[in-house]
Every structure is written in C-alpha cells, then in structure tokens.
Amino acid sequence: MSDYQKILIDPLSGSQGHLLLQRLRPGLDLKYEQLTIHTESNLSLLFTPGIRLVFALHGLTRIRIGRQEITFNSHDRCNGALFPVLESALGFKHFRLEKNKSELMILLSNDWLSTSLSDDEYSALRPLLQNHLHPSRFVITPLIRQLLQRICHEHYPRLGKLQQESLCLSLVHEALQQILPLRTFSANEHLQQLAERIDLLLTADTATDLTIAQIASQCHSNPGSVQRIFKQRHGISLGAYRRRMQLDIAHKALAEGATVIQAAQVAGYSHLQSFSDAFRREFGYLPRTVKGSRKRAAVTADKPLNTNGSHLRK
C-alpha cells in the first residue's frame, strides 16, 4: 500500500471527534482516535494479522473476538499493551458512553519487527509475539507519555513525515524496552540508551520546563550521571545547553516584538541585568540591539519608494 494519511471527522455514528490513520512506512502504521461517545454501540471489525502496540490514554476499550474479551483501560496501572493477532479474526469493538475516549495504536508487521530488532531482542520477544490474542501489558513510563503527548498533539498531522516517523519509532523503541524480558546490558549499551533518552527529552516542547533532576528521574538515573553523559556526548554542559535554549527563545521573542522585560521572563530570568549579561555573552550584543534593529527595519519598510525602488530620504 502506498503512503497515506487520513483524518476522519466524527468517524462513528453517535460520536464526535476525529480518527487519524497514517502509514509511516511499509509495516508501520498509526491509528489515533479521540472521541466523545454519545451513543453506546458495537462496531464490527476484521482484525488482520499484525503486532499491535496499544496505548489507552483516556477511557476504556473493550474488544470481543469469539468468546474472548480483551480490555484496555487508561485507569489500569499497565495501560499499554503489545497485542499480537496471528491470523484474521472477526470481532467487534464496544463503545460505551464516554465524554473523553482516546487511544493510540501502532500496527507493526512481523517482518518489519524482525528486521528492525537485533537477533537477541527478537528471539527474546518471539514467545510473546506468538501468543495469539493475548496482550502483554506494560506501564506507560514518563518518557513514553511525553512521546504520546507529542504524537497526539493537534499539530502532529502537519509535521514533516520524517518528524512523524522519528517520533513513532522512538515510541516503539521505548515501549518494547518495557516489554522485552530482562537481559544484561553492557556498560556501553546502557550509556548509549541513557544518552538517547536525555537527547529525546531535550527535544520535547516542554524541555525548558524540566529541571535537571526531573530529566534524571525520567531517565531512571541521577543528575550527576546525566550531566556527565551529556557533556561527553556533546562537548557542552547540560546547564550551558539549557541556558542557550532559553536565550534562543528570548532572542526569537525580541525579534517578534517582545519587550526586554518580557524576553527575560520567557527565558526564565528574574533579574534583568543577569539576563542582559547572559544574552551578550551568548550573542555578542545586548537585547536592546535586537529591539533597535527591529524598529529600524520597520521604519525603513514604511518609507515611500522612488520609481527606481530606492527609499526616499525625509
């Protein structure tokens, strides 16, 4: 099947909301539904072969296949699941009255999964993959939740395909790490995984709101290790990198018309002089220089033009 993306508005009778369907690459599909259910109903479905990663975000999903009933509940401690379907099966999905029901599912083909994992990982996972219609449940960790929030954000369909695919691949990787049976990681593997988790958190929209202690907690590490690993990987301290991010945000705010005081607040500075000093160290000029440049540009743009296109002097 060729690449596609569909957004269905009010996809079910007796419901309001939307359903996003997207193929990211052969063997990797995404489905996200966010609904308000006004009428209790059953929807007949054909469950095709594939490995499903199900994330119950809000509400309850109840599936009936033959005599077997499977539920995914956002209130359960383990509200994520790997759900293998090895052969086509007829069933239905039950929708109960709910003001807020949302669920994300990633469908993986067995071929894609076998070529994407290492031989050891796939061998460890194989017994779970062969357990037809029996979900293997796992906890949605803070890092998984952060990825889910970015994928389920209303602007996700407008992201570039590479960004969408990157987010989903990261989500698959993190979920499988929770599912895979415990195995011994080498020191290098552990450090590499930790470094990738740190980088992922720092690219999130809420990165500037996280303290170093919170980043360490979400990486199941400690602040000292997180800072040391980040500096070894990027050649700059984590604190200096976060200050640079904050100052970049402040610079953009100034360029868009914010006052120096507003820019300082956006960057997290409570003292104006400290903000100005840090801004000058980073960019080589003071914040008011950005304001002055913007004003001069606006004045130039307002001047009438000669017939040859040059600005008239007043």
WOMOKA-V670052 format. One record per residue. N is the residue number from 1. RES is the residue in three letters. SS is DSSP state (H for helix, E for strand, L for the rest). D_FIRST is the distance of its C-alpha to the first C-alpha in whole Angstrom. Layout:
n={N & N}
res={RES & RES}
ss={SS & SS}
d_first={D_FIRST & D_FIRST}
This chain:
n={1 & 2 & 3 & 4 & 5 & 6 & 7 & 8 & 9 & 10 & 11 & 12 & 13 & 14 & 15 & 16 & 17 & 18 & 19 & 20 & 21 & 22 & 23 & 24 & 25 & 26 & 27 & 28 & 29 & 30 & 31 & 32 & 33 & 34 & 35 & 36 & 37 & 38 & 39 & 40 & 41 & 42 & 43 & 44 & 45 & 46 & 47 & 48 & 49 & 50 & 51 & 52 & 53 & 54 & 55 & 56 & 57 & 58 & 59 & 60 & 61 & 62 & 63 & 64 & 65 & 66 & 67 & 68 & 69 & 70 & 71 & 72 & 73 & 74 & 75 & 76 & 77 & 78 & 79 & 80 & 81 & 82 & 83 & 84 & 85 & 86 & 87 & 88 & 89 & 90 & 91 & 92 & 93 & 94 & 95 & 96 & 97 & 98 & 99 & 100 & 101 & 102 & 103 & 104 & 105 & 106 & 107 & 108 & 109 & 110 & 111 & 112 & 113 & 114 & 115 & 116 & 117 & 118 & 119 & 120 & 121 & 122 & 123 & 124 & 125 & 126 & 127 & 128 & 129 & 130 & 131 & 132 & 133 & 134 & 135 & 136 & 137 & 138 & 139 & 140 & 141 & 142 & 143 & 144 & 145 & 146 & 147 & 148 & 149 & 150 & 151 & 152 & 153 & 154 & 155 & 156 & 157 & 158 & 159 & 160 & 161 & 162 & 163 & 164 & 165 & 166 & 167 & 168 & 169 & 170 & 171 & 172 & 173 & 174 & 175 & 176 & 177 & 178 & 179 & 180 & 181 & 182 & 183 & 184 & 185 & 186 & 187 & 188 & 189 & 190 & 191 & 192 & 193 & 194 & 195 & 196 & 197 & 198 & 199 & 200 & 201 & 202 & 203 & 204 & 205 & 206 & 207 & 208 & 209 & 210 & 211 & 212 & 213 & 214 & 215 & 216 & 217 & 218 & 219 & 220 & 221 & 222 & 223 & 224 & 225 & 226 & 227 & 228 & 229 & 230 & 231 & 232 & 233 & 234 & 235 & 236 & 237 & 238 & 239 & 240 & 241 & 242 & 243 & 244 & 245 & 246 & 247 & 248 & 249 & 250 & 251 & 252 & 253 & 254 & 255 & 256 & 257 & 258 & 259 & 260 & 261 & 262 & 263 & 264 & 265 & 266 & 267 & 268 & 269 & 270 & 271 & 272 & 273 & 274 & 275 & 276 & 277 & 278 & 279 & 280 & 281 & 282 & 283 & 284 & 285 & 286 & 287 & 288 & 289 & 290 & 291 & 292 & 293 & 294 & 295 & 296 & 297 & 298 & 299 & 300 & 301 & 302 & 303 & 304 & 305 & 306 & 307 & 308 & 309 & 310 & 311 & 312 & 313 & 314}
res={MET & SER & ASP & TYR & GLN & LYS & ILE & LEU & ILE & ASP & PRO & LEU & SER & GLY & SER & GLN & GLY & HIS & LEU & LEU & LEU & GLN & ARG & LEU & ARG & PRO & GLY & LEU & ASP & LEU & LYS & TYR & GLU & GLN & LEU & THR & ILE & HIS & THR & GLU & SER & ASN & LEU & SER & LEU & LEU & PHE & THR & PRO & GLY & ILE & ARG & LEU & VAL & PHE & ALA & LEU & HIS & GLY & LEU & THR & ARG & ILE & ARG & ILE & GLY & ARG & GLN & GLU & ILE & THR & PHE & ASN & SER & HIS & ASP & ARG & CYS & ASN & GLY & ALA & LEU & PHE & PRO & VAL & LEU & GLU & SER & ALA & LEU & GLY & PHE & LYS & HIS & PHE & ARG & LEU & GLU & LYS & ASN & LYS & SER & GLU & LEU & MET & ILE & LEU & LEU & SER & ASN & ASP & TRP & LEU & SER & THR & SER & LEU & SER & ASP & ASP & GLU & TYR & SER & ALA & LEU & ARG & PRO & LEU & LEU & GLN & ASN & HIS & LEU & HIS & PRO & SER & ARG & PHE & VAL & ILE & THR & PRO & LEU & ILE & ARG & GLN & LEU & LEU & GLN & ARG & ILE & CYS & HIS & GLU & HIS & TYR & PRO & ARG & LEU & GLY & LYS & LEU & GLN & GLN & GLU & SER & LEU & CYS & LEU & SER & LEU & VAL & HIS & GLU & ALA & LEU & GLN & GLN & ILE & LEU & PRO & LEU & ARG & THR & PHE & SER & ALA & ASN & GLU & HIS & LEU & GLN & GLN & LEU & ALA & GLU & ARG & ILE & ASP & LEU & LEU & LEU & THR & ALA & ASP & THR & ALA & THR & ASP & LEU & THR & ILE & ALA & GLN & ILE & ALA & SER & GLN & CYS & HIS & SER & ASN & PRO & GLY & SER & VAL & GLN & ARG & ILE & PHE & LYS & GLN & ARG & HIS & GLY & ILE & SER & LEU & GLY & ALA & TYR & ARG & ARG & ARG & MET & GLN & LEU & ASP & ILE & ALA & HIS & LYS & ALA & LEU & ALA & GLU & GLY & ALA & THR & VAL & ILE & GLN & ALA & ALA & GLN & VAL & ALA & GLY & TYR & SER & HIS & LEU & GLN & SER & PHE & SER & ASP & ALA & PHE & ARG & ARG & GLU & PHE & GLY & TYR & LEU & PRO & ARG & THR & VAL & LYS & GLY & SER & ARG & LYS & ARG & ALA & ALA & VAL & THR & ALA & ASP & LYS & PRO & LEU & ASN & THR & ASN & GLY & SER & HIS & LEU & ARG & LYS}
ss={L & L & L & L & E & E & E & E & E & L & L & L & L & L & E & E & E & E & E & E & E & E & E & E & E & L & L & E & E & E & E & E & E & E & E & E & E & L & L & L & E & E & E & E & E & E & E & L & L & E & E & E & E & E & E & E & E & E & L & E & E & E & E & E & E & L & L & E & E & E & E & E & E & L & L & L & L & L & L & E & E & E & E & E & E & L & L & L & E & E & E & E & E & E & E & L & L & E & E & E & E & E & E & E & E & E & E & E & L & H & H & H & H & H & H & H & L & L & H & H & H & H & H & H & H & H & H & H & H & L & L & L & L & L & L & E & E & E & L & L & L & H & H & H & H & H & H & H & H & H & H & L & L & L & L & H & H & H & L & L & H & H & H & H & H & H & H & H & H & H & H & H & H & H & H & H & H & H & H & L & L & L & L & L & L & L & H & H & H & H & H & H & H & H & H & H & H & H & H & H & H & H & L & L & L & L & H & H & H & L & L & H & H & H & H & H & H & H & L & L & L & L & H & H & H & H & H & H & H & H & H & H & H & H & L & L & L & H & H & H & H & H & H & H & H & H & H & H & H & H & H & H & H & H & H & L & L & L & L & H & H & H & H & H & H & H & L & L & L & L & L & H & H & H & H & H & H & H & H & H & H & H & H & L & L & L & H & H & H & H & H & H & H & H & H & H & H & H & H & H & H & H & L & L & E & L & L & L & L & L & E & L & L & L}
d_first={0 & 4 & 7 & 8 & 12 & 14 & 17 & 19 & 23 & 25 & 22 & 24 & 28 & 31 & 29 & 29 & 26 & 23 & 19 & 17 & 13 & 11 & 9 & 11 & 9 & 8 & 10 & 11 & 11 & 14 & 16 & 19 & 22 & 25 & 27 & 31 & 31 & 34 & 34 & 33 & 30 & 28 & 24 & 23 & 20 & 18 & 17 & 15 & 15 & 15 & 18 & 18 & 20 & 22 & 25 & 27 & 28 & 31 & 32 & 31 & 28 & 29 & 26 & 28 & 26 & 29 & 32 & 31 & 30 & 29 & 30 & 29 & 31 & 32 & 36 & 35 & 36 & 33 & 31 & 27 & 26 & 24 & 23 & 21 & 20 & 20 & 19 & 18 & 21 & 22 & 24 & 25 & 25 & 28 & 29 & 33 & 35 & 34 & 34 & 32 & 29 & 26 & 24 & 21 & 19 & 16 & 14 & 14 & 13 & 16 & 15 & 15 & 18 & 20 & 19 & 20 & 23 & 26 & 27 & 30 & 28 & 25 & 28 & 30 & 27 & 26 & 29 & 27 & 24 & 25 & 27 & 25 & 25 & 28 & 27 & 28 & 30 & 31 & 32 & 31 & 33 & 34 & 31 & 28 & 30 & 30 & 26 & 25 & 28 & 26 & 23 & 24 & 26 & 26 & 25 & 22 & 19 & 21 & 21 & 20 & 16 & 18 & 21 & 18 & 17 & 20 & 22 & 19 & 20 & 23 & 23 & 21 & 24 & 27 & 26 & 25 & 29 & 30 & 29 & 30 & 33 & 36 & 36 & 39 & 37 & 39 & 41 & 39 & 36 & 37 & 38 & 35 & 33 & 36 & 36 & 32 & 33 & 35 & 33 & 31 & 33 & 35 & 32 & 31 & 33 & 36 & 37 & 40 & 41 & 41 & 44 & 44 & 45 & 42 & 40 & 41 & 41 & 37 & 37 & 40 & 42 & 45 & 46 & 48 & 45 & 42 & 45 & 46 & 42 & 41 & 44 & 43 & 39 & 40 & 44 & 45 & 46 & 43 & 46 & 46 & 43 & 43 & 46 & 44 & 41 & 43 & 45 & 42 & 41 & 45 & 45 & 42 & 44 & 47 & 45 & 44 & 47 & 48 & 52 & 53 & 53 & 50 & 48 & 50 & 49 & 46 & 46 & 48 & 52 & 54 & 57 & 57 & 59 & 56 & 53 & 55 & 56 & 53 & 51 & 53 & 53 & 49 & 49 & 53 & 54 & 55 & 52 & 55 & 54 & 50 & 52 & 54 & 52 & 50 & 53 & 54 & 51 & 51 & 54 & 53 & 51 & 53 & 56 & 56 & 55 & 58 & 57 & 56 & 53 & 55 & 56 & 60 & 62 & 64}
